[in-house]
Amino acid sequence: MSELTKLAWSVPLHDEFDLREFALGVLEIAKENLRNDGHLIPTAFAITESHIHCYSVSFANHDEKPLAYSKLIEAAREQEATALITCNDALIGDKAGPDVIEAYYPGKLAAENAKECIMLVVSGPAIQTWTAKVPYERSGSKIEFGDTNEEIGGEVGFLEGWACEQPKLQ
């Protein structure tokens, strides 16, 4: 295990486990933590046939983020995880069309004062990727959340190579 990705805890998976319900619970806890602490610690959950493994993911800057998530994917593969849930705070930008991609540089969204969001991604080698984004604005010490925006399909940049393009399960 890497210093960037550490196993925090692991619990047995119960028979009634529902991936979507668990992920939505993670999102609610993330909102509560952000409201109470003013920041989020990136977290991930590797779901196997028998366990939920919780990981803390840490990176000092944008350059360390891909390495941290590659270590997470490596751990998920070693455990034969069927799903991976990641939860981070992020900046919301425009949809990535050719013009946007060509003009992108690391730190661009922050430099342009892009809106913040909590980004939750559920993905796996046999499931379709599901992304939920909850935008938020800071007003003094308060945080106001917007409506959750959900997307199905696609690939998330820092999880390349984890989920297949043609999922076996829908």
C-alpha positions as CSV (number, residue, x, y, z in Angstrom):
1,M,0.0,0.0,0.0
2,S,1.2,3.5,-0.8
3,E,1.4,6.5,1.5
4,L,-1.1,8.2,-1.0
5,T,-3.7,5.5,-0.5
6,K,-4.3,3.8,2.9
7,L,-6.8,1.3,4.0
8,A,-8.8,2.9,6.8
9,W,-11.2,0.1,7.7
10,S,-12.9,-3.0,6.3
11,V,-16.3,-4.5,7.2
12,P,-18.1,-7.6,6.0
13,L,-20.8,-7.0,3.3
14,H,-24.3,-7.9,4.5
15,D,-26.7,-9.8,2.3
16,E,-29.0,-6.8,1.8
17,F,-26.2,-4.5,0.5
18,D,-27.4,-2.0,-2.1
19,L,-24.6,-0.3,-4.0
20,R,-26.7,2.8,-5.0
21,E,-28.1,3.2,-1.5
22,F,-24.6,2.9,0.1
23,A,-23.2,5.5,-2.4
24,L,-26.0,7.9,-1.7
25,G,-25.3,7.5,2.0
26,V,-21.6,8.3,1.3
27,L,-22.7,11.5,-0.5
28,E,-24.9,12.6,2.4
29,I,-22.0,12.0,4.9
30,A,-19.7,14.0,2.6
31,K,-22.2,16.9,2.6
32,E,-22.3,16.8,6.4
33,N,-18.5,16.6,6.7
34,L,-18.1,19.6,4.3
35,R,-20.7,21.6,6.1
36,N,-19.0,20.9,9.5
37,D,-15.3,20.9,8.6
38,G,-15.2,23.2,5.5
39,H,-13.3,20.6,3.5
40,L,-13.5,17.0,2.4
41,I,-10.9,14.3,2.7
42,P,-10.9,12.2,-0.5
43,T,-12.3,8.8,0.3
44,A,-12.9,5.6,-1.6
45,F,-14.7,2.4,-1.0
46,A,-13.7,-0.9,-2.8
47,I,-16.7,-3.2,-2.8
48,T,-15.9,-6.9,-3.1
49,E,-18.2,-9.9,-3.0
50,S,-17.7,-10.2,0.8
51,H,-16.4,-6.8,2.1
52,I,-16.5,-3.0,2.0
53,H,-12.9,-1.6,2.2
54,C,-12.6,2.1,3.0
55,Y,-9.5,4.0,1.8
56,S,-8.2,7.4,2.5
57,V,-6.7,9.0,-0.5
58,S,-4.2,11.8,-0.1
59,F,-2.3,13.9,-2.6
60,A,-0.4,17.2,-2.1
61,N,-1.1,18.6,-5.5
62,H,-2.6,18.0,-8.9
63,D,0.5,16.0,-10.0
64,E,0.2,13.4,-7.2
65,K,-3.5,12.8,-7.8
66,P,-3.1,10.3,-10.8
67,L,-0.6,8.3,-8.8
68,A,-2.8,8.2,-5.7
69,Y,-5.7,6.9,-7.8
70,S,-3.6,4.4,-9.7
71,K,-2.6,2.9,-6.3
72,L,-6.3,2.8,-5.4
73,I,-7.2,0.9,-8.6
74,E,-4.2,-1.4,-8.0
75,A,-5.6,-2.2,-4.5
76,A,-9.1,-2.7,-5.9
77,R,-7.9,-5.1,-8.5
78,E,-5.8,-7.1,-5.9
79,Q,-9.0,-7.5,-3.8
80,E,-11.0,-8.4,-6.9
81,A,-13.4,-5.5,-6.2
82,T,-16.6,-5.4,-8.2
83,A,-17.1,-1.7,-7.6
84,L,-15.2,1.4,-6.5
85,I,-16.8,4.4,-5.0
86,T,-14.8,7.6,-4.9
87,C,-15.8,10.9,-3.2
88,N,-13.9,14.1,-3.6
89,D,-14.5,17.8,-3.7
90,A,-13.9,19.1,-7.2
91,L,-14.3,22.1,-9.5
92,I,-17.0,22.1,-12.1
93,G,-16.0,23.1,-15.6
94,D,-17.6,23.0,-19.0
95,K,-18.3,19.8,-20.8
96,A,-15.0,18.6,-22.4
97,G,-15.4,19.5,-26.1
98,P,-12.4,19.8,-28.4
99,D,-12.0,23.5,-27.7
100,V,-12.1,23.1,-24.0
101,I,-9.6,20.2,-23.9
102,E,-7.2,22.1,-26.2
103,A,-7.3,25.2,-23.9
104,Y,-7.1,23.2,-20.6
105,Y,-4.1,23.4,-18.3
106,P,-3.7,22.2,-14.7
107,G,-5.2,24.6,-12.3
108,K,-7.3,26.3,-15.0
109,L,-10.6,25.8,-13.2
110,A,-9.3,27.3,-10.0
111,A,-7.8,30.2,-11.8
112,E,-11.1,30.9,-13.4
113,N,-13.0,30.6,-10.1
114,A,-15.0,27.7,-11.2
115,K,-17.8,26.5,-9.0
116,E,-17.1,23.8,-6.4
117,C,-18.9,20.5,-6.1
118,I,-18.8,17.2,-4.3
119,M,-18.1,14.5,-6.9
120,L,-19.1,10.9,-6.2
121,V,-18.2,8.2,-8.8
122,V,-19.4,4.6,-8.7
123,S,-17.5,2.5,-11.3
124,G,-16.3,-1.0,-11.9
125,P,-15.1,-3.5,-14.4
126,A,-18.7,-4.9,-15.0
127,I,-20.9,-1.9,-14.2
128,Q,-21.8,1.3,-16.0
129,T,-20.1,4.4,-14.4
130,W,-22.5,6.6,-12.4
131,T,-21.4,10.1,-11.4
132,A,-23.2,12.4,-8.9
133,K,-22.2,16.0,-8.5
134,V,-23.5,18.3,-5.8
135,P,-22.5,21.9,-6.5
136,Y,-22.0,24.2,-3.5
137,E,-21.2,27.8,-2.7
138,R,-19.5,29.1,0.4
139,S,-21.0,32.1,2.1
140,G,-18.9,33.1,5.1
141,S,-18.8,30.0,7.3
142,K,-22.0,28.5,5.7
143,I,-22.1,26.2,2.7
144,E,-25.2,26.1,0.5
145,F,-25.7,23.0,-1.6
146,G,-27.4,22.9,-5.0
147,D,-29.3,20.1,-6.7
148,T,-27.5,16.8,-7.4
149,N,-26.7,16.2,-11.0
150,E,-26.4,12.6,-12.0
151,E,-24.8,11.1,-15.2
152,I,-24.6,7.5,-16.4
153,G,-21.7,6.3,-18.5
154,G,-18.5,7.8,-19.5
155,E,-15.0,7.6,-18.0
156,V,-13.6,9.7,-15.2
157,G,-10.1,11.0,-15.8
158,F,-8.4,9.8,-12.7
159,L,-9.9,6.3,-12.9
160,E,-8.7,5.4,-16.4
161,G,-8.4,1.7,-17.0
162,W,-10.6,0.7,-14.1
163,A,-14.1,0.5,-15.6
164,C,-14.6,-1.2,-18.9
165,E,-16.1,0.6,-21.9
166,Q,-18.9,-2.0,-22.4
167,P,-20.1,-3.0,-19.0
168,K,-21.4,-6.5,-18.5
169,L,-24.1,-5.3,-16.1
170,Q,-26.4,-2.4,-16.6
